[in-house]
Amino acid sequence: MIVYVLRLHDKGVKVADEVNELFAGELNPVAVKAQSKVPLPDGSASLILDFFFSSSLAQTVVQWHCCNN
């Protein structure tokens, strides 16, 4: 989705309002009991969430950010 929005932005398409609508509204917390029912993936003890899952997505975001600031 990020890549798609960036491509639209590069073409001059105004999508800010539409993207904001995706995050409109209140988010409700997930109950602790429901969280405990979700199995952890293998190797979850070493799960690192500080990095992009896709290096190509990371490169796209970095390139777009560098060129537009």
N, C-alpha and C positions, 0 to 999 in steps of 0.2 A: 504494500500500500504506500509506503514511504517513497519508493522509487516512482510509482505512478503519479503521486502528488507532485514530486519534484519535476517530473517530465512535463506535467501540465503547467506548472509554474514557469518553467523555462519557455514554454510556448506562449506565455502571457495570459493563460486562462486563470481567472480569479476563482479559487477554490477554498479560500479561508473560511467562509461562512459554512460551507458544506462540511469541512473537516471539523470545525467547532461543534457542529450538530452531533457528530459521532461521539463526542464526549460530554454532551449536555445531559443534565439530569443527575440524580443522586445515585451514588454507588452504595449498595448495601454490603456490609461485611459478611463474609462466609462464616457460618457457625463453626465453632471448634469441633463439634461432633462430626459435621460434614467434612471438614478438613482431614480428620483422622481416618476417614473412609477412603481417601484417595491414596493409592499406592505410590510410593516413591520409586522413581526410575532406578535402574541399576547404576551404580557409581554415583548416586546422588550426594554421597558424602563429600565428593570433590566437585560438585556442581558450582560453576563460576558464572555469575550473572552480570559481571561487570564488562563483558565483551560482547560484540556482535556475534550472532550465530553464523552469519554469512560474511566472509571477508569481502565479497563483491558488493554487498549492501553497505558495509562499512566504508569502502572506497568511494562508492557513489555519494554517500552522505558527506564525507569529508571533502570530496571534490566540489560538490555543490555549495557547501558552506564556505569553502575558501574562495570560490569564484563570486559569491554573492554578498560578501561582507567587506 
